[in-house]
């Protein structure tokens, strides 16, 4: 039934909720993308368009995550199957 998946994707895009669906998928895969340790030191605050806003427990973690930002973006995009996330803001 690949045609059903393609039809659904077309409908989602046509009615303008594709970004919302991708944002939900990115939120769902956050823990899998970053692992338990990073997940326990972060809170995914919001996803705006193609940008994830993350609250970090302290400055040391913020610096570590800034160094790993591109890697995390790639993992998230791989897990959701689209190049939807372009940036992560760590606060």
C-alpha positions, 0 to 999 in steps of 0.5 A: 500500500505505498500509494496510500502513504504517498496519498496521505503525504500529498494531502498533509502537504496540500492542506498545509500541516506538513510542518506541524506533522514534521515538528511532532515527529521531531519531538517524538524522536528527540530522546532516541536521537540524543540518548538518555543522558542528554535527554535527562539534561534537556527539555525540548521547549518548542519547535518553530518551523524548522528550529528546535528550542531546547532548555539545557540544565547548565552551561557545561551541557549547553557548550557540549550540545553546541559542539554536537549540534550538527550531529543531533540535527542529522540524527533527528532528520534521519529518524523522521526521514526528512530534512526538516530540522535546520537549527537547534537553539540551546538556552 
